[in-house]
Amino acid sequence: MRSIRIILLISLTQLRVIVRSRATVLFMLVPGIVLYTIFTSIFSGAAGRPFRVAVIDLDQTEASARLVTMLRANNVKVITHEGEDPEMPLLTPDSAREAIYHEGLFRVALVIPRGYSTSPTVMSGENHHGVDLIYDESQPLEAEIVSGMVQMAAGRALFEQLGGALNFGIKPSTEENASTAEPGGATDASAAVADSKPRRLIDVHTVGVAKSGMPNAAKNSFLAAIVPMFILFGASGASRGMLESLRRGEIRRMLAAPIGTVHILSGQMVTALVVSFAQCYVMYLYAWLVFQVAIWDITTGLLTLTLATCISATALGMLMASFCKTGEQLDAVSSMIILAMSAIGGSMVPRFVMPLFMQKLGLFTINGWAYDGFMALIRHDGLAGILWPCVVLLAAAAAFMTIATIIFSKRLAEKPAM
Amino acid sequence: MAVLEVRNLKKSYGGTRAVDGISFSIEAGEVVGLLGPNGAGKSTTIDIIATILQPDEGEVVIHGDITSRRSDYKYHLGYVPQEISLNEKLTAQENLRFVGRLYDFHGDDLRQRVEESLRSVGLIDRARDVVATFSGGMKRRLNIAAALVHRPDVVLMDEPTVGVDPHARAYIFDIVERLAEEGRAILYTTHYMEEAQRLCGRTAIIDRGRIVAVGTLEELINLVKARRIVTLKADGLSNENVAALAHRLGDVGWSIENSSAMLSLNDGRGGLVEVLQAAHEEGLRITGAGIHEPTLENVFLELTGHALRD
């Protein structure tokens, strides 16, 4: 009985301490709500958001039209004209390739070849040609999802063609019908689509779009997604160190020396920058050694983009620390902000599955710009491809750092016993 | 000429005035104490002198013409913060080297200064040990050494003995005295009367942001020399019954220290007998009583109306 009383005493006392700090209570309760809102918006929105797929119907038959109709019914936004403008010419395989590479209006294009109607499914015999799927090699996952949607659309089309009389159960493929990827264009992603030997109704030949061959596209994109989140957590840890320095009085002693607040914050930031930069390159080297990610083809761009991302992340870390009085508060705030940014920015969930407004929100995150920059690099867009992401990241860093300096200076002037 | 002159400093936080027109000066080789309870404005005053805080009004001048706006001002000041502001993962030597570099010292000059500072606080043998392995007293000494690397003329010490044992405290007293002998001007804040009595040539009594008296120990005690202090021990002493007793004696100053009531009487207001009579009438059961000459503690009580550790 006494033990229970003691346990309750300890627990209640600790709860009383927690409840007395409104900030602590707030930071305990809010992150869950914020993250729930974000993930709900991503996934509940996905169901209502059409995938944007360009369709080039070279067959122009009732069968091909049926396939397109079924795609539309399958939550696909079909784009048929250049610039998504009915006044503009119809898309061709070449213009779709160009659009995927340069415009970004869509990242996947379905080409229904001439003669498709003669054998629309693998069950139609050896004449089956299937369809081509042109996709952005840096986004292999989206191609795989659309490929699955094409299978479903083909099934529905067949069902409709047979007037609903047949239960079209998808049959296993035969070796003769196995698809072969186009030479020079196939990647591991297309191979994944082709080699997985799904129970398929229609052959989907995937053709990647990139300046040159892009091995390990999926691994590249995962690295692009993970690294910014990792940098943000590292920066948060470093800024916690600064709060500890404040608490210990090290910063007060420094302020009595012939240096300014800007020197102190910048010094802390450079430390965080070096650490996060080193962490990134350890990850890159690991990705290169173990997963053969081609980091050496993009050395200058990767260095530049990593530097810009690290500067932005560490400046954000300083900003977060400037708002927090204790390490515990910073932990709660930074966890919430980093997880939210990672979710919205595409580190946890690919942005293409998100509703359009969430995709736009991604542009307000470090993760989003870092990811886009990295993908531009591995698409071999060169330094021009990362110019805008780097400018945005550095501008954000300048803004974060300015605000952090103002807040810290104010705090140091107002709170003599920090 | 005074090495450090503090002129009419004022500083408020929101609506609260932390420092309210403080002025004093310190000569070379002099230790001036700022004596007052927690929250009296001692640390804020030191922080303003150290330029960590900006005053709302007033100025600080070193050697007559070096104001805090001048770039060389900070090179004349050594600041010993109340916190042990050292990096515990670095060695004693590394901590001091870091501080020395903030003041632009390098190479042999820096090495020499670091050694000198460590020697002055008796830590030269522990130079290469990480601070985390130091005792509390050693950390306090190193905290002082960090303020000496650039050989300042003025040393600001903000309660440098907080949390140390009597032995370590005595060691720190020796360091302070040696620094004064070397000709440095020292501002020493404390809320321990004994420290002020032992170390400070002059003491400024500070309360609610104002200096209420400043002088040598003798001068301060002379302010209340005409008084006698009666100490009473009684069962059930409380603020209420001691206040009532003080009122009965003609609103004399009073405080309760270590379970004893202290009453500050004018010479002309009777003596121990009158106090015992009044206590009896208040219903107090006296278990002990004494009368003695005023101390700095009594001076503080007399000047501020409350005890140093209230």
Interface residues (C-beta under 8 A of the other chain):
Chain A: R248 G249 E250 R252 R253 M254 L255 A256 A257 P258 I259 L412 A413 E414 P416 A417
Chain B: Y13 A18 S43 T44 D47 A50 T51 I52 L53 Q54 S71 K74 Y75 L77 Y79 P81 Q82 E83 I84 S85 L86 N87 V99 L102 Y103 D104 A146 A147
